[in-house]
Amino acid sequence: MLNLSSHLERRLFMFQNMGLYDRIIRVVVGLVLGGLYLGGVVEGTTAIVLFVVGLVMIATSAIGFCPAYLPFKISTKEK
């Protein structure tokens, strides 16, 4: 029987292109951007855009994959 969970984990691991430091920096920047939005430091459309960018940075660091790296064949992950 195929274990779907381990199969998905292997596929995600194979496509990771972000190293540890890249992921840490993205989480910190994402939290700062989210904090600016939630703290009311920025307002309006700029606030929404920064909040969404922060969420994307946190999400990409959580899965270890950045789609923007693909066209440039960039990988910060250690081999």
Secondary structure, 3 states (H helix, E strand, C coil): CCCHHHHHHHHHHHCCCCCHHHHHHHHHHHHHHHHHHHCCCCCHHHHHHHHHHHHHHHHHHHHCCCHHHHHHCCCCCCC
